[in-house]
Amino acid sequence: MSTSWGYGGGAVENLLRQAQEQQRRLAEFQQQRAELRVTGESPDGLVRVTVDGDMKVGGIDLNARAMRLDSYTLAESLQAAIDAAYAAFAERQQELMSDVLGGSDLVRRAQAGNLTPEDWFREFGVDLTDPTRGLRR
């Protein structure tokens, strides 16, 4: 059954297929993000923090030398490791988004700000310059 409504033969079906593909990609991204584990390390190398896919701290590893630090220095090292873990998580999440969701030229152009709504619809065969097209007999 064709529901193109006069907009470039099959445009609605094409839009629907694209939406379903994006939905599949989003589910894939969410699955990969849930499985994500990243680790950040303090600059002194004494503290390592692991963050999971829910952005929760999943583990803290202290080097034995860290126990010799005063509480203020240990807290600074711990905070630096947490910050590094969250930064690594954000970077890895962005990579996943690009890999899974940003695979199309349209998405890349939209992210770069080089895609107008008219361009988007034109890619799917919909000409917005004449809204009455397809209504005439």
Phi and psi in radians as a Rosetta constraint file:
Dihedral C 1 N 2 CA 2 C 2 CIRCULARHARMONIC -1.722 0.35
Dihedral N 2 CA 2 C 2 N 3 CIRCULARHARMONIC 2.253 0.35
Dihedral C 2 N 3 CA 3 C 3 CIRCULARHARMONIC -2.168 0.35
Dihedral N 3 CA 3 C 3 N 4 CIRCULARHARMONIC 0.790 0.35
Dihedral C 3 N 4 CA 4 C 4 CIRCULARHARMONIC -1.335 0.35
Dihedral N 4 CA 4 C 4 N 5 CIRCULARHARMONIC -0.296 0.35
Dihedral C 4 N 5 CA 5 C 5 CIRCULARHARMONIC 0.903 0.35
Dihedral N 5 CA 5 C 5 N 6 CIRCULARHARMONIC 0.609 0.35
Dihedral C 5 N 6 CA 6 C 6 CIRCULARHARMONIC 1.390 0.35
Dihedral N 6 CA 6 C 6 N 7 CIRCULARHARMONIC 0.011 0.35
Dihedral C 6 N 7 CA 7 C 7 CIRCULARHARMONIC -1.719 0.35
Dihedral N 7 CA 7 C 7 N 8 CIRCULARHARMONIC 1.439 0.35
Dihedral C 7 N 8 CA 8 C 8 CIRCULARHARMONIC 1.128 0.35
Dihedral N 8 CA 8 C 8 N 9 CIRCULARHARMONIC 0.842 0.35
Dihedral C 8 N 9 CA 9 C 9 CIRCULARHARMONIC 0.615 0.35
Dihedral N 9 CA 9 C 9 N 10 CIRCULARHARMONIC 1.639 0.35
Dihedral C 9 N 10 CA 10 C 10 CIRCULARHARMONIC 1.538 0.35
Dihedral N 10 CA 10 C 10 N 11 CIRCULARHARMONIC 0.207 0.35
Dihedral C 10 N 11 CA 11 C 11 CIRCULARHARMONIC -1.086 0.35
Dihedral N 11 CA 11 C 11 N 12 CIRCULARHARMONIC -0.702 0.35
Dihedral C 11 N 12 CA 12 C 12 CIRCULARHARMONIC -1.145 0.35
Dihedral N 12 CA 12 C 12 N 13 CIRCULARHARMONIC -0.735 0.35
Dihedral C 12 N 13 CA 13 C 13 CIRCULARHARMONIC -1.084 0.35
Dihedral N 13 CA 13 C 13 N 14 CIRCULARHARMONIC -0.701 0.35
Dihedral C 13 N 14 CA 14 C 14 CIRCULARHARMONIC -1.123 0.35
Dihedral N 14 CA 14 C 14 N 15 CIRCULARHARMONIC -0.762 0.35
Dihedral C 14 N 15 CA 15 C 15 CIRCULARHARMONIC -1.059 0.35
Dihedral N 15 CA 15 C 15 N 16 CIRCULARHARMONIC -0.733 0.35
Dihedral C 15 N 16 CA 16 C 16 CIRCULARHARMONIC -1.097 0.35
Dihedral N 16 CA 16 C 16 N 17 CIRCULARHARMONIC -0.777 0.35
Dihedral C 16 N 17 CA 17 C 17 CIRCULARHARMONIC -1.068 0.35
Dihedral N 17 CA 17 C 17 N 18 CIRCULARHARMONIC -0.741 0.35
Dihedral C 17 N 18 CA 18 C 18 CIRCULARHARMONIC -1.096 0.35
Dihedral N 18 CA 18 C 18 N 19 CIRCULARHARMONIC -0.734 0.35
Dihedral C 18 N 19 CA 19 C 19 CIRCULARHARMONIC -1.117 0.35
Dihedral N 19 CA 19 C 19 N 20 CIRCULARHARMONIC -0.726 0.35
Dihedral C 19 N 20 CA 20 C 20 CIRCULARHARMONIC -1.131 0.35
Dihedral N 20 CA 20 C 20 N 21 CIRCULARHARMONIC -0.682 0.35
Dihedral C 20 N 21 CA 21 C 21 CIRCULARHARMONIC -1.140 0.35
Dihedral N 21 CA 21 C 21 N 22 CIRCULARHARMONIC -0.734 0.35
Dihedral C 21 N 22 CA 22 C 22 CIRCULARHARMONIC -1.134 0.35
Dihedral N 22 CA 22 C 22 N 23 CIRCULARHARMONIC -0.635 0.35
Dihedral C 22 N 23 CA 23 C 23 CIRCULARHARMONIC -1.107 0.35
Dihedral N 23 CA 23 C 23 N 24 CIRCULARHARMONIC -0.751 0.35
Dihedral C 23 N 24 CA 24 C 24 CIRCULARHARMONIC -1.106 0.35
Dihedral N 24 CA 24 C 24 N 25 CIRCULARHARMONIC -0.748 0.35
Dihedral C 24 N 25 CA 25 C 25 CIRCULARHARMONIC -1.133 0.35
Dihedral N 25 CA 25 C 25 N 26 CIRCULARHARMONIC -0.674 0.35
Dihedral C 25 N 26 CA 26 C 26 CIRCULARHARMONIC -1.105 0.35
Dihedral N 26 CA 26 C 26 N 27 CIRCULARHARMONIC -0.750 0.35
Dihedral C 26 N 27 CA 27 C 27 CIRCULARHARMONIC -1.083 0.35
Dihedral N 27 CA 27 C 27 N 28 CIRCULARHARMONIC -0.698 0.35
Dihedral C 27 N 28 CA 28 C 28 CIRCULARHARMONIC -1.114 0.35
Dihedral N 28 CA 28 C 28 N 29 CIRCULARHARMONIC -0.759 0.35
Dihedral C 28 N 29 CA 29 C 29 CIRCULARHARMONIC -1.051 0.35
Dihedral N 29 CA 29 C 29 N 30 CIRCULARHARMONIC -0.809 0.35
Dihedral C 29 N 30 CA 30 C 30 CIRCULARHARMONIC -1.079 0.35
Dihedral N 30 CA 30 C 30 N 31 CIRCULARHARMONIC -0.678 0.35
Dihedral C 30 N 31 CA 31 C 31 CIRCULARHARMONIC -1.139 0.35
Dihedral N 31 CA 31 C 31 N 32 CIRCULARHARMONIC -0.814 0.35
Dihedral C 31 N 32 CA 32 C 32 CIRCULARHARMONIC -1.152 0.35
Dihedral N 32 CA 32 C 32 N 33 CIRCULARHARMONIC -0.645 0.35
Dihedral C 32 N 33 CA 33 C 33 CIRCULARHARMONIC -1.152 0.35
Dihedral N 33 CA 33 C 33 N 34 CIRCULARHARMONIC -0.702 0.35
Dihedral C 33 N 34 CA 34 C 34 CIRCULARHARMONIC -1.079 0.35
Dihedral N 34 CA 34 C 34 N 35 CIRCULARHARMONIC -0.538 0.35
Dihedral C 34 N 35 CA 35 C 35 CIRCULARHARMONIC -1.530 0.35
Dihedral N 35 CA 35 C 35 N 36 CIRCULARHARMONIC -0.060 0.35
Dihedral C 35 N 36 CA 36 C 36 CIRCULARHARMONIC -1.203 0.35
Dihedral N 36 CA 36 C 36 N 37 CIRCULARHARMONIC 2.387 0.35
Dihedral C 36 N 37 CA 37 C 37 CIRCULARHARMONIC -2.407 0.35
Dihedral N 37 CA 37 C 37 N 38 CIRCULARHARMONIC 2.171 0.35
Dihedral C 37 N 38 CA 38 C 38 CIRCULARHARMONIC -2.285 0.35
Dihedral N 38 CA 38 C 38 N 39 CIRCULARHARMONIC 2.675 0.35
Dihedral C 38 N 39 CA 39 C 39 CIRCULARHARMONIC -2.178 0.35
Dihedral N 39 CA 39 C 39 N 40 CIRCULARHARMONIC 2.407 0.35
Dihedral C 39 N 40 CA 40 C 40 CIRCULARHARMONIC -2.046 0.35
Dihedral N 40 CA 40 C 40 N 41 CIRCULARHARMONIC 2.610 0.35
Dihedral C 40 N 41 CA 41 C 41 CIRCULARHARMONIC -2.222 0.35
Dihedral N 41 CA 41 C 41 N 42 CIRCULARHARMONIC 2.516 0.35
Dihedral C 41 N 42 CA 42 C 42 CIRCULARHARMONIC -1.223 0.35
Dihedral N 42 CA 42 C 42 N 43 CIRCULARHARMONIC 2.697 0.35
Dihedral C 42 N 43 CA 43 C 43 CIRCULARHARMONIC -1.006 0.35
Dihedral N 43 CA 43 C 43 N 44 CIRCULARHARMONIC -0.539 0.35
Dihedral C 43 N 44 CA 44 C 44 CIRCULARHARMONIC -1.434 0.35
Dihedral N 44 CA 44 C 44 N 45 CIRCULARHARMONIC -0.096 0.35
Dihedral C 44 N 45 CA 45 C 45 CIRCULARHARMONIC 1.313 0.35
Dihedral N 45 CA 45 C 45 N 46 CIRCULARHARMONIC 0.181 0.35
Dihedral C 45 N 46 CA 46 C 46 CIRCULARHARMONIC -1.601 0.35
Dihedral N 46 CA 46 C 46 N 47 CIRCULARHARMONIC -0.307 0.35
Dihedral C 46 N 47 CA 47 C 47 CIRCULARHARMONIC -2.294 0.35
Dihedral N 47 CA 47 C 47 N 48 CIRCULARHARMONIC 2.338 0.35
Dihedral C 47 N 48 CA 48 C 48 CIRCULARHARMONIC -2.213 0.35
Dihedral N 48 CA 48 C 48 N 49 CIRCULARHARMONIC 2.364 0.35
Dihedral C 48 N 49 CA 49 C 49 CIRCULARHARMONIC -2.197 0.35
Dihedral N 49 CA 49 C 49 N 50 CIRCULARHARMONIC 2.325 0.35
Dihedral C 49 N 50 CA 50 C 50 CIRCULARHARMONIC -1.898 0.35
Dihedral N 50 CA 50 C 50 N 51 CIRCULARHARMONIC 2.334 0.35
Dihedral C 50 N 51 CA 51 C 51 CIRCULARHARMONIC -2.005 0.35
Dihedral N 51 CA 51 C 51 N 52 CIRCULARHARMONIC 2.396 0.35
Dihedral C 51 N 52 CA 52 C 52 CIRCULARHARMONIC -1.679 0.35
Dihedral N 52 CA 52 C 52 N 53 CIRCULARHARMONIC -3.076 0.35
Dihedral C 52 N 53 CA 53 C 53 CIRCULARHARMONIC -1.130 0.35
Dihedral N 53 CA 53 C 53 N 54 CIRCULARHARMONIC -0.303 0.35
Dihedral C 53 N 54 CA 54 C 54 CIRCULARHARMONIC -1.615 0.35
Dihedral N 54 CA 54 C 54 N 55 CIRCULARHARMONIC 0.149 0.35
Dihedral C 54 N 55 CA 55 C 55 CIRCULARHARMONIC 1.077 0.35
Dihedral N 55 CA 55 C 55 N 56 CIRCULARHARMONIC 0.578 0.35
Dihedral C 55 N 56 CA 56 C 56 CIRCULARHARMONIC -1.823 0.35
Dihedral N 56 CA 56 C 56 N 57 CIRCULARHARMONIC 2.533 0.35
Dihedral C 56 N 57 CA 57 C 57 CIRCULARHARMONIC -1.189 0.35
Dihedral N 57 CA 57 C 57 N 58 CIRCULARHARMONIC 2.065 0.35
Dihedral C 57 N 58 CA 58 C 58 CIRCULARHARMONIC -1.787 0.35
Dihedral N 58 CA 58 C 58 N 59 CIRCULARHARMONIC -0.157 0.35
Dihedral C 58 N 59 CA 59 C 59 CIRCULARHARMONIC -3.046 0.35
Dihedral N 59 CA 59 C 59 N 60 CIRCULARHARMONIC 2.551 0.35
Dihedral C 59 N 60 CA 60 C 60 CIRCULARHARMONIC -2.288 0.35
Dihedral N 60 CA 60 C 60 N 61 CIRCULARHARMONIC 2.180 0.35
Dihedral C 60 N 61 CA 61 C 61 CIRCULARHARMONIC -2.003 0.35
Dihedral N 61 CA 61 C 61 N 62 CIRCULARHARMONIC 2.209 0.35
Dihedral C 61 N 62 CA 62 C 62 CIRCULARHARMONIC -1.934 0.35
Dihedral N 62 CA 62 C 62 N 63 CIRCULARHARMONIC 2.271 0.35
Dihedral C 62 N 63 CA 63 C 63 CIRCULARHARMONIC -1.206 0.35
Dihedral N 63 CA 63 C 63 N 64 CIRCULARHARMONIC 2.587 0.35
Dihedral C 63 N 64 CA 64 C 64 CIRCULARHARMONIC -0.989 0.35
Dihedral N 64 CA 64 C 64 N 65 CIRCULARHARMONIC -0.584 0.35
Dihedral C 64 N 65 CA 65 C 65 CIRCULARHARMONIC -1.156 0.35
Dihedral N 65 CA 65 C 65 N 66 CIRCULARHARMONIC -0.421 0.35
Dihedral C 65 N 66 CA 66 C 66 CIRCULARHARMONIC -1.101 0.35
Dihedral N 66 CA 66 C 66 N 67 CIRCULARHARMONIC -0.479 0.35
Dihedral C 66 N 67 CA 67 C 67 CIRCULARHARMONIC -1.245 0.35
Dihedral N 67 CA 67 C 67 N 68 CIRCULARHARMONIC -0.239 0.35
Dihedral C 67 N 68 CA 68 C 68 CIRCULARHARMONIC -1.540 0.35
Dihedral N 68 CA 68 C 68 N 69 CIRCULARHARMONIC -0.159 0.35
Dihedral C 68 N 69 CA 69 C 69 CIRCULARHARMONIC -1.317 0.35
Dihedral N 69 CA 69 C 69 N 70 CIRCULARHARMONIC 2.648 0.35
Dihedral C 69 N 70 CA 70 C 70 CIRCULARHARMONIC -1.237 0.35
Dihedral N 70 CA 70 C 70 N 71 CIRCULARHARMONIC 2.841 0.35
Dihedral C 70 N 71 CA 71 C 71 CIRCULARHARMONIC -1.066 0.35
Dihedral N 71 CA 71 C 71 N 72 CIRCULARHARMONIC -0.638 0.35
Dihedral C 71 N 72 CA 72 C 72 CIRCULARHARMONIC -1.132 0.35
Dihedral N 72 CA 72 C 72 N 73 CIRCULARHARMONIC -0.815 0.35
Dihedral C 72 N 73 CA 73 C 73 CIRCULARHARMONIC -1.171 0.35
Dihedral N 73 CA 73 C 73 N 74 CIRCULARHARMONIC -0.691 0.35
Dihedral C 73 N 74 CA 74 C 74 CIRCULARHARMONIC -1.103 0.35
Dihedral N 74 CA 74 C 74 N 75 CIRCULARHARMONIC -0.739 0.35
Dihedral C 74 N 75 CA 75 C 75 CIRCULARHARMONIC -1.096 0.35
Dihedral N 75 CA 75 C 75 N 76 CIRCULARHARMONIC -0.704 0.35
Dihedral C 75 N 76 CA 76 C 76 CIRCULARHARMONIC -1.091 0.35
Dihedral N 76 CA 76 C 76 N 77 CIRCULARHARMONIC -0.761 0.35
Dihedral C 76 N 77 CA 77 C 77 CIRCULARHARMONIC -1.123 0.35
Dihedral N 77 CA 77 C 77 N 78 CIRCULARHARMONIC -0.720 0.35
Dihedral C 77 N 78 CA 78 C 78 CIRCULARHARMONIC -1.114 0.35
Dihedral N 78 CA 78 C 78 N 79 CIRCULARHARMONIC -0.788 0.35
Dihedral C 78 N 79 CA 79 C 79 CIRCULARHARMONIC -1.104 0.35
Dihedral N 79 CA 79 C 79 N 80 CIRCULARHARMONIC -0.706 0.35
Dihedral C 79 N 80 CA 80 C 80 CIRCULARHARMONIC -1.108 0.35
Dihedral N 80 CA 80 C 80 N 81 CIRCULARHARMONIC -0.692 0.35
Dihedral C 80 N 81 CA 81 C 81 CIRCULARHARMONIC -1.185 0.35
Dihedral N 81 CA 81 C 81 N 82 CIRCULARHARMONIC -0.698 0.35
Dihedral C 81 N 82 CA 82 C 82 CIRCULARHARMONIC -1.104 0.35
Dihedral N 82 CA 82 C 82 N 83 CIRCULARHARMONIC -0.814 0.35
Dihedral C 82 N 83 CA 83 C 83 CIRCULARHARMONIC -1.035 0.35
Dihedral N 83 CA 83 C 83 N 84 CIRCULARHARMONIC -0.742 0.35
Dihedral C 83 N 84 CA 84 C 84 CIRCULARHARMONIC -1.127 0.35
Dihedral N 84 CA 84 C 84 N 85 CIRCULARHARMONIC -0.672 0.35
Dihedral C 84 N 85 CA 85 C 85 CIRCULARHARMONIC -1.150 0.35
Dihedral N 85 CA 85 C 85 N 86 CIRCULARHARMONIC -0.773 0.35
Dihedral C 85 N 86 CA 86 C 86 CIRCULARHARMONIC -1.162 0.35
Dihedral N 86 CA 86 C 86 N 87 CIRCULARHARMONIC -0.649 0.35
Dihedral C 86 N 87 CA 87 C 87 CIRCULARHARMONIC -1.133 0.35
Dihedral N 87 CA 87 C 87 N 88 CIRCULARHARMONIC -0.725 0.35
Dihedral C 87 N 88 CA 88 C 88 CIRCULARHARMONIC -1.141 0.35
Dihedral N 88 CA 88 C 88 N 89 CIRCULARHARMONIC -0.656 0.35
Dihedral C 88 N 89 CA 89 C 89 CIRCULARHARMONIC -1.102 0.35
Dihedral N 89 CA 89 C 89 N 90 CIRCULARHARMONIC -0.829 0.35
Dihedral C 89 N 90 CA 90 C 90 CIRCULARHARMONIC -1.060 0.35
Dihedral N 90 CA 90 C 90 N 91 CIRCULARHARMONIC -0.722 0.35
Dihedral C 90 N 91 CA 91 C 91 CIRCULARHARMONIC -1.136 0.35
Dihedral N 91 CA 91 C 91 N 92 CIRCULARHARMONIC -0.785 0.35
Dihedral C 91 N 92 CA 92 C 92 CIRCULARHARMONIC -1.169 0.35
Dihedral N 92 CA 92 C 92 N 93 CIRCULARHARMONIC -0.664 0.35
Dihedral C 92 N 93 CA 93 C 93 CIRCULARHARMONIC -1.104 0.35
Dihedral N 93 CA 93 C 93 N 94 CIRCULARHARMONIC -0.713 0.35
Dihedral C 93 N 94 CA 94 C 94 CIRCULARHARMONIC -1.107 0.35
Dihedral N 94 CA 94 C 94 N 95 CIRCULARHARMONIC -0.709 0.35
Dihedral C 94 N 95 CA 95 C 95 CIRCULARHARMONIC -1.066 0.35
Dihedral N 95 CA 95 C 95 N 96 CIRCULARHARMONIC -0.770 0.35
Dihedral C 95 N 96 CA 96 C 96 CIRCULARHARMONIC -1.069 0.35
Dihedral N 96 CA 96 C 96 N 97 CIRCULARHARMONIC -0.761 0.35
Dihedral C 96 N 97 CA 97 C 97 CIRCULARHARMONIC -1.072 0.35
Dihedral N 97 CA 97 C 97 N 98 CIRCULARHARMONIC -0.730 0.35
Dihedral C 97 N 98 CA 98 C 98 CIRCULARHARMONIC -1.149 0.35
Dihedral N 98 CA 98 C 98 N 99 CIRCULARHARMONIC -0.760 0.35
Dihedral C 98 N 99 CA 99 C 99 CIRCULARHARMONIC -1.139 0.35
Dihedral N 99 CA 99 C 99 N 100 CIRCULARHARMONIC -0.812 0.35
Dihedral C 99 N 100 CA 100 C 100 CIRCULARHARMONIC -1.558 0.35
Dihedral N 100 CA 100 C 100 N 101 CIRCULARHARMONIC -0.824 0.35
Dihedral C 100 N 101 CA 101 C 101 CIRCULARHARMONIC -1.671 0.35
Dihedral N 101 CA 101 C 101 N 102 CIRCULARHARMONIC -0.500 0.35
Dihedral C 101 N 102 CA 102 C 102 CIRCULARHARMONIC -1.649 0.35
Dihedral N 102 CA 102 C 102 N 103 CIRCULARHARMONIC 0.426 0.35
Dihedral C 102 N 103 CA 103 C 103 CIRCULARHARMONIC -1.239 0.35
Dihedral N 103 CA 103 C 103 N 104 CIRCULARHARMONIC -0.327 0.35
Dihedral C 103 N 104 CA 104 C 104 CIRCULARHARMONIC -1.667 0.35
Dihedral N 104 CA 104 C 104 N 105 CIRCULARHARMONIC 2.632 0.35
Dihedral C 104 N 105 CA 105 C 105 CIRCULARHARMONIC -1.078 0.35
Dihedral N 105 CA 105 C 105 N 106 CIRCULARHARMONIC -0.622 0.35
Dihedral C 105 N 106 CA 106 C 106 CIRCULARHARMONIC -1.056 0.35
Dihedral N 106 CA 106 C 106 N 107 CIRCULARHARMONIC -0.769 0.35
Dihedral C 106 N 107 CA 107 C 107 CIRCULARHARMONIC -1.138 0.35
Dihedral N 107 CA 107 C 107 N 108 CIRCULARHARMONIC -0.760 0.35
Dihedral C 107 N 108 CA 108 C 108 CIRCULARHARMONIC -1.067 0.35
Dihedral N 108 CA 108 C 108 N 109 CIRCULARHARMONIC -0.748 0.35
Dihedral C 108 N 109 CA 109 C 109 CIRCULARHARMONIC -1.134 0.35
Dihedral N 109 CA 109 C 109 N 110 CIRCULARHARMONIC -0.692 0.35
Dihedral C 109 N 110 CA 110 C 110 CIRCULARHARMONIC -1.134 0.35
Dihedral N 110 CA 110 C 110 N 111 CIRCULARHARMONIC -0.750 0.35
Dihedral C 110 N 111 CA 111 C 111 CIRCULARHARMONIC -1.096 0.35
Dihedral N 111 CA 111 C 111 N 112 CIRCULARHARMONIC -0.600 0.35
Dihedral C 111 N 112 CA 112 C 112 CIRCULARHARMONIC -1.422 0.35
Dihedral N 112 CA 112 C 112 N 113 CIRCULARHARMONIC -0.112 0.35
Dihedral C 112 N 113 CA 113 C 113 CIRCULARHARMONIC 1.392 0.35
Dihedral N 113 CA 113 C 113 N 114 CIRCULARHARMONIC 0.324 0.35
Dihedral C 113 N 114 CA 114 C 114 CIRCULARHARMONIC -1.841 0.35
Dihedral N 114 CA 114 C 114 N 115 CIRCULARHARMONIC 0.484 0.35
Dihedral C 114 N 115 CA 115 C 115 CIRCULARHARMONIC -2.390 0.35
Dihedral N 115 CA 115 C 115 N 116 CIRCULARHARMONIC 2.067 0.35
Dihedral C 115 N 116 CA 116 C 116 CIRCULARHARMONIC -1.553 0.35
Dihedral N 116 CA 116 C 116 N 117 CIRCULARHARMONIC 2.821 0.35
Dihedral C 116 N 117 CA 117 C 117 CIRCULARHARMONIC -1.003 0.35
Dihedral N 117 CA 117 C 117 N 118 CIRCULARHARMONIC -0.648 0.35
Dihedral C 117 N 118 CA 118 C 118 CIRCULARHARMONIC -1.093 0.35
Dihedral N 118 CA 118 C 118 N 119 CIRCULARHARMONIC -0.722 0.35
Dihedral C 118 N 119 CA 119 C 119 CIRCULARHARMONIC -1.067 0.35
Dihedral N 119 CA 119 C 119 N 120 CIRCULARHARMONIC -0.752 0.35
Dihedral C 119 N 120 CA 120 C 120 CIRCULARHARMONIC -1.006 0.35
Dihedral N 120 CA 120 C 120 N 121 CIRCULARHARMONIC -0.916 0.35
Dihedral C 120 N 121 CA 121 C 121 CIRCULARHARMONIC -1.148 0.35
Dihedral N 121 CA 121 C 121 N 122 CIRCULARHARMONIC -0.656 0.35
Dihedral C 121 N 122 CA 122 C 122 CIRCULARHARMONIC -1.045 0.35
Dihedral N 122 CA 122 C 122 N 123 CIRCULARHARMONIC -0.621 0.35
Dihedral C 122 N 123 CA 123 C 123 CIRCULARHARMONIC -1.031 0.35
Dihedral N 123 CA 123 C 123 N 124 CIRCULARHARMONIC -0.476 0.35
Dihedral C 123 N 124 CA 124 C 124 CIRCULARHARMONIC -1.795 0.35
Dihedral N 124 CA 124 C 124 N 125 CIRCULARHARMONIC 0.219 0.35
Dihedral C 124 N 125 CA 125 C 125 CIRCULARHARMONIC 1.477 0.35
Dihedral N 125 CA 125 C 125 N 126 CIRCULARHARMONIC 0.250 0.35
Dihedral C 125 N 126 CA 126 C 126 CIRCULARHARMONIC -1.789 0.35
Dihedral N 126 CA 126 C 126 N 127 CIRCULARHARMONIC 2.100 0.35
Dihedral C 126 N 127 CA 127 C 127 CIRCULARHARMONIC -1.714 0.35
Dihedral N 127 CA 127 C 127 N 128 CIRCULARHARMONIC 1.887 0.35
Dihedral C 127 N 128 CA 128 C 128 CIRCULARHARMONIC -1.490 0.35
Dihedral N 128 CA 128 C 128 N 129 CIRCULARHARMONIC -0.084 0.35
Dihedral C 128 N 129 CA 129 C 129 CIRCULARHARMONIC -1.239 0.35
Dihedral N 129 CA 129 C 129 N 130 CIRCULARHARMONIC -0.421 0.35
Dihedral C 129 N 130 CA 130 C 130 CIRCULARHARMONIC -2.295 0.35
Dihedral N 130 CA 130 C 130 N 131 CIRCULARHARMONIC 1.562 0.35
Dihedral C 130 N 131 CA 131 C 131 CIRCULARHARMONIC -1.133 0.35
Dihedral N 131 CA 131 C 131 N 132 CIRCULARHARMONIC -0.277 0.35
Dihedral C 131 N 132 CA 132 C 132 CIRCULARHARMONIC -1.558 0.35
Dihedral N 132 CA 132 C 132 N 133 CIRCULARHARMONIC -0.125 0.35
Dihedral C 132 N 133 CA 133 C 133 CIRCULARHARMONIC -1.038 0.35
Dihedral N 133 CA 133 C 133 N 134 CIRCULARHARMONIC 2.341 0.35
Dihedral C 133 N 134 CA 134 C 134 CIRCULARHARMONIC 1.616 0.35
Dihedral N 134 CA 134 C 134 N 135 CIRCULARHARMONIC -0.300 0.35
Dihedral C 134 N 135 CA 135 C 135 CIRCULARHARMONIC -1.583 0.35
Dihedral N 135 CA 135 C 135 N 136 CIRCULARHARMONIC -0.389 0.35
Dihedral C 135 N 136 CA 136 C 136 CIRCULARHARMONIC -1.350 0.35
Dihedral N 136 CA 136 C 136 N 137 CIRCULARHARMONIC 2.627 0.35
